[in-house]
Amino acid sequence: MKLEHLPIGARFEYNGKVFVKTGPITAAAEAGGQQMIPRYAVLRPLDPPPAEKKEGPRRKVDAAAVRAAFDDFYRTCLRSADEFSRPELEAARRRFLSVLE
């Protein structure tokens, strides 16, 4: 395993010594002292791999509230857009609303 695959704080063995990862390329030896670990180094992790995080339930939002907020945003954009930009703004609005449906 490479150092980049370990999280900060993970313990590993390298060249017969035990280290704790402290940065993207650095580790602290348990005996003391900091050392740079080469990217090519093959390490032996000592800690079990972290459990995969399960994605929790997604936050649900009220479609009417999203639509109202978007309409308010669109009106503000429409007021500040020039005549040349309005067709492109309207096309973007239609694309956004089609995703909501």
MODELLER restraints for C-alpha pairs under 7 A, 6 or more apart:
rsr = mdl.restraints
at = mdl.atoms
rsr.add(forms.Gaussian(group=physical.xy_distance, feature=features.Distance(at['CA:1:A'], at['CA:42:A']), mean=5.40, stdev=0.5))
rsr.add(forms.Gaussian(group=physical.xy_distance, feature=features.Distance(at['CA:1:A'], at['CA:43:A']), mean=5.13, stdev=0.5))
rsr.add(forms.Gaussian(group=physical.xy_distance, feature=features.Distance(at['CA:1:A'], at['CA:44:A']), mean=6.44, stdev=0.5))
rsr.add(forms.Gaussian(group=physical.xy_distance, feature=features.Distance(at['CA:2:A'], at['CA:39:A']), mean=6.83, stdev=0.5))
rsr.add(forms.Gaussian(group=physical.xy_distance, feature=features.Distance(at['CA:2:A'], at['CA:41:A']), mean=6.31, stdev=0.5))
rsr.add(forms.Gaussian(group=physical.xy_distance, feature=features.Distance(at['CA:2:A'], at['CA:42:A']), mean=5.42, stdev=0.5))
rsr.add(forms.Gaussian(group=physical.xy_distance, feature=features.Distance(at['CA:2:A'], at['CA:43:A']), mean=5.88, stdev=0.5))
rsr.add(forms.Gaussian(group=physical.xy_distance, feature=features.Distance(at['CA:3:A'], at['CA:39:A']), mean=6.72, stdev=0.5))
rsr.add(forms.Gaussian(group=physical.xy_distance, feature=features.Distance(at['CA:3:A'], at['CA:43:A']), mean=6.99, stdev=0.5))
rsr.add(forms.Gaussian(group=physical.xy_distance, feature=features.Distance(at['CA:4:A'], at['CA:24:A']), mean=6.54, stdev=0.5))
rsr.add(forms.Gaussian(group=physical.xy_distance, feature=features.Distance(at['CA:8:A'], at['CA:21:A']), mean=5.16, stdev=0.5))
rsr.add(forms.Gaussian(group=physical.xy_distance, feature=features.Distance(at['CA:8:A'], at['CA:22:A']), mean=5.58, stdev=0.5))
rsr.add(forms.Gaussian(group=physical.xy_distance, feature=features.Distance(at['CA:8:A'], at['CA:23:A']), mean=6.35, stdev=0.5))
rsr.add(forms.Gaussian(group=physical.xy_distance, feature=features.Distance(at['CA:9:A'], at['CA:20:A']), mean=5.58, stdev=0.5))
rsr.add(forms.Gaussian(group=physical.xy_distance, feature=features.Distance(at['CA:9:A'], at['CA:21:A']), mean=5.08, stdev=0.5))
rsr.add(forms.Gaussian(group=physical.xy_distance, feature=features.Distance(at['CA:9:A'], at['CA:22:A']), mean=6.14, stdev=0.5))
rsr.add(forms.Gaussian(group=physical.xy_distance, feature=features.Distance(at['CA:10:A'], at['CA:20:A']), mean=5.52, stdev=0.5))
rsr.add(forms.Gaussian(group=physical.xy_distance, feature=features.Distance(at['CA:10:A'], at['CA:21:A']), mean=5.55, stdev=0.5))
rsr.add(forms.Gaussian(group=physical.xy_distance, feature=features.Distance(at['CA:10:A'], at['CA:47:A']), mean=6.55, stdev=0.5))
rsr.add(forms.Gaussian(group=physical.xy_distance, feature=features.Distance(at['CA:11:A'], at['CA:18:A']), mean=6.94, stdev=0.5))
rsr.add(forms.Gaussian(group=physical.xy_distance, feature=features.Distance(at['CA:11:A'], at['CA:19:A']), mean=5.61, stdev=0.5))
rsr.add(forms.Gaussian(group=physical.xy_distance, feature=features.Distance(at['CA:11:A'], at['CA:20:A']), mean=4.44, stdev=0.5))
rsr.add(forms.Gaussian(group=physical.xy_distance, feature=features.Distance(at['CA:11:A'], at['CA:21:A']), mean=6.53, stdev=0.5))
rsr.add(forms.Gaussian(group=physical.xy_distance, feature=features.Distance(at['CA:11:A'], at['CA:45:A']), mean=6.19, stdev=0.5))
rsr.add(forms.Gaussian(group=physical.xy_distance, feature=features.Distance(at['CA:11:A'], at['CA:46:A']), mean=5.43, stdev=0.5))
rsr.add(forms.Gaussian(group=physical.xy_distance, feature=features.Distance(at['CA:11:A'], at['CA:47:A']), mean=5.90, stdev=0.5))
rsr.add(forms.Gaussian(group=physical.xy_distance, feature=features.Distance(at['CA:12:A'], at['CA:18:A']), mean=5.72, stdev=0.5))
rsr.add(forms.Gaussian(group=physical.xy_distance, feature=features.Distance(at['CA:12:A'], at['CA:19:A']), mean=5.42, stdev=0.5))
rsr.add(forms.Gaussian(group=physical.xy_distance, feature=features.Distance(at['CA:12:A'], at['CA:20:A']), mean=6.40, stdev=0.5))
rsr.add(forms.Gaussian(group=physical.xy_distance, feature=features.Distance(at['CA:12:A'], at['CA:43:A']), mean=6.39, stdev=0.5))
rsr.add(forms.Gaussian(group=physical.xy_distance, feature=features.Distance(at['CA:12:A'], at['CA:44:A']), mean=5.43, stdev=0.5))
rsr.add(forms.Gaussian(group=physical.xy_distance, feature=features.Distance(at['CA:12:A'], at['CA:45:A']), mean=4.18, stdev=0.5))
rsr.add(forms.Gaussian(group=physical.xy_distance, feature=features.Distance(at['CA:12:A'], at['CA:46:A']), mean=4.90, stdev=0.5))
rsr.add(forms.Gaussian(group=physical.xy_distance, feature=features.Distance(at['CA:13:A'], at['CA:19:A']), mean=6.09, stdev=0.5))
rsr.add(forms.Gaussian(group=physical.xy_distance, feature=features.Distance(at['CA:13:A'], at['CA:43:A']), mean=5.91, stdev=0.5))
rsr.add(forms.Gaussian(group=physical.xy_distance, feature=features.Distance(at['CA:13:A'], at['CA:44:A']), mean=5.09, stdev=0.5))
rsr.add(forms.Gaussian(group=physical.xy_distance, feature=features.Distance(at['CA:13:A'], at['CA:45:A']), mean=6.34, stdev=0.5))
rsr.add(forms.Gaussian(group=physical.xy_distance, feature=features.Distance(at['CA:13:A'], at['CA:46:A']), mean=6.87, stdev=0.5))
rsr.add(forms.Gaussian(group=physical.xy_distance, feature=features.Distance(at['CA:14:A'], at['CA:43:A']), mean=5.47, stdev=0.5))
rsr.add(forms.Gaussian(group=physical.xy_distance, feature=features.Distance(at['CA:14:A'], at['CA:44:A']), mean=6.79, stdev=0.5))
rsr.add(forms.Gaussian(group=physical.xy_distance, feature=features.Distance(at['CA:18:A'], at['CA:29:A']), mean=5.96, stdev=0.5))
rsr.add(forms.Gaussian(group=physical.xy_distance, feature=features.Distance(at['CA:18:A'], at['CA:30:A']), mean=5.85, stdev=0.5))
rsr.add(forms.Gaussian(group=physical.xy_distance, feature=features.Distance(at['CA:19:A'], at['CA:27:A']), mean=5.88, stdev=0.5))
rsr.add(forms.Gaussian(group=physical.xy_distance, feature=features.Distance(at['CA:19:A'], at['CA:28:A']), mean=5.36, stdev=0.5))
rsr.add(forms.Gaussian(group=physical.xy_distance, feature=features.Distance(at['CA:19:A'], at['CA:29:A']), mean=4.30, stdev=0.5))
rsr.add(forms.Gaussian(group=physical.xy_distance, feature=features.Distance(at['CA:19:A'], at['CA:30:A']), mean=5.64, stdev=0.5))
rsr.add(forms.Gaussian(group=physical.xy_distance, feature=features.Distance(at['CA:20:A'], at['CA:27:A']), mean=5.30, stdev=0.5))
rsr.add(forms.Gaussian(group=physical.xy_distance, feature=features.Distance(at['CA:20:A'], at['CA:28:A']), mean=5.23, stdev=0.5))
rsr.add(forms.Gaussian(group=physical.xy_distance, feature=features.Distance(at['CA:20:A'], at['CA:29:A']), mean=6.44, stdev=0.5))
rsr.add(forms.Gaussian(group=physical.xy_distance, feature=features.Distance(at['CA:21:A'], at['CA:27:A']), mean=4.25, stdev=0.5))
rsr.add(forms.Gaussian(group=physical.xy_distance, feature=features.Distance(at['CA:21:A'], at['CA:28:A']), mean=6.47, stdev=0.5))
rsr.add(forms.Gaussian(group=physical.xy_distance, feature=features.Distance(at['CA:22:A'], at['CA:28:A']), mean=6.46, stdev=0.5))
rsr.add(forms.Gaussian(group=physical.xy_distance, feature=features.Distance(at['CA:25:A'], at['CA:36:A']), mean=5.66, stdev=0.5))
rsr.add(forms.Gaussian(group=physical.xy_distance, feature=features.Distance(at['CA:25:A'], at['CA:37:A']), mean=5.54, stdev=0.5))
rsr.add(forms.Gaussian(group=physical.xy_distance, feature=features.Distance(at['CA:25:A'], at['CA:38:A']), mean=7.00, stdev=0.5))
rsr.add(forms.Gaussian(group=physical.xy_distance, feature=features.Distance(at['CA:26:A'], at['CA:34:A']), mean=6.85, stdev=0.5))
rsr.add(forms.Gaussian(group=physical.xy_distance, feature=features.Distance(at['CA:26:A'], at['CA:35:A']), mean=5.66, stdev=0.5))
rsr.add(forms.Gaussian(group=physical.xy_distance, feature=features.Distance(at['CA:26:A'], at['CA:36:A']), mean=4.45, stdev=0.5))
rsr.add(forms.Gaussian(group=physical.xy_distance, feature=features.Distance(at['CA:26:A'], at['CA:37:A']), mean=5.74, stdev=0.5))
rsr.add(forms.Gaussian(group=physical.xy_distance, feature=features.Distance(at['CA:27:A'], at['CA:34:A']), mean=5.71, stdev=0.5))
rsr.add(forms.Gaussian(group=physical.xy_distance, feature=features.Distance(at['CA:27:A'], at['CA:35:A']), mean=5.51, stdev=0.5))
rsr.add(forms.Gaussian(group=physical.xy_distance, feature=features.Distance(at['CA:27:A'], at['CA:36:A']), mean=6.42, stdev=0.5))
rsr.add(forms.Gaussian(group=physical.xy_distance, feature=features.Distance(at['CA:27:A'], at['CA:37:A']), mean=6.90, stdev=0.5))
rsr.add(forms.Gaussian(group=physical.xy_distance, feature=features.Distance(at['CA:28:A'], at['CA:34:A']), mean=4.41, stdev=0.5))
rsr.add(forms.Gaussian(group=physical.xy_distance, feature=features.Distance(at['CA:28:A'], at['CA:35:A']), mean=6.26, stdev=0.5))
rsr.add(forms.Gaussian(group=physical.xy_distance, feature=features.Distance(at['CA:78:A'], at['CA:86:A']), mean=6.83, stdev=0.5))
